[in-house]
Amino acid sequence: MPRVSDHDARQGQITDAVQRLVVRHGLTAVTVARTAAEAGMSVGLVQHYFTAKDEMLLATFTRVNGRFTARVDELVNRGEAEGLTIAEMLRQALAEFMPLDEARRAEFLVRLAFADQAAHSARLAAVQRETLMGIRSRVARAIGNGTVCGEVAQGVDAADRALRIVAFAEGLALHAHIDPDGTPEPVIVAALDDQLGRVFTGTCRHGQLG
């Protein structure tokens, strides 16, 4: 058990170093040697955990996406305990997409960098597609739950609305990245509320996101 823990910790140390390099210099600046220096370990040790640069990049991308999912799960659990509506929980979850603080800005830059790289890597593209489909599926489930409890009108196409909501959120995140002064947090929250308000038109006291 300690060996597994140490292995995971070392991999996390390396992928965190990759993320910092991507945020500061871009994906093209990432090499095994630079990653080792950033992580404070030898090149040999990095290569012990990742035999190829592509594996290291894939692990970093997967880790960033996993952190986002974990935060959303935590928000949902807390929202359910506090009795928030499905729309409120969904808005909080979508706000995790937005580069509104240092941690989320770093994750956004990583996603942006890997989106370009995924166009030339089938493995990265598969992770990107799986992550996107997972997010859209969660939003669709939220809309479906809203239909059951009354927050969403009967007959709404959950998959279609989920696609629109996620696409809107991703575009909003890009605007916040390009023009942060013109896209402050209150504007982002209001835009998300407006978009969700087009779907969640009713009321429900006991909503669940998924």
Stockholm file with secondary structure:
# STOCKHOLM 1.0

chainA/1-210         MPRVSDHDARQGQITDAVQRLVVRHGLTAVTVARTAAEAGMSVGLVQHYFTAKDEMLLATFTRVNGRFTARVDELVNRGEAEGLTIAEMLRQALAEFMPLDEARRAEFLVRLAFADQAAHSARLAAVQRETLMGIRSRVARAIGNGTVCGEVAQGVDAADRALRIVAFAEGLALHAHIDPDGTPEPVIVAALDDQLGRVFTGTCRHGQLG
#=GR chainA/1-210 SS CHHHHHHHHHHHHHHHHHHHHHHHHCGGGCCHHHHHHHHTSCHHHHHHHCSSHHHHHHHHHHHHHHHHHHHHHHHHHHHHHHTCCHHHHHHHHHHTTSCCSHHHHHHHHHHHHHHHHHTTCHHHHHHHHHHHHHHHHHHHHHHHHHHHHTSBCTTCCHHHHHHHHHHHHHHHHHHHHHCTTTSCHHHHHHHHHHHHHTTBCSCCSSCCCC
#=GC SS_cons         CHHHHHHHHHHHHHHHHHHHHHHHHCGGGCCHHHHHHHHTSCHHHHHHHCSSHHHHHHHHHHHHHHHHHHHHHHHHHHHHHHTCCHHHHHHHHHHTTSCCSHHHHHHHHHHHHHHHHHTTCHHHHHHHHHHHHHHHHHHHHHHHHHHHHTSBCTTCCHHHHHHHHHHHHHHHHHHHHHCTTTSCHHHHHHHHHHHHHTTBCSCCSSCCCC
//
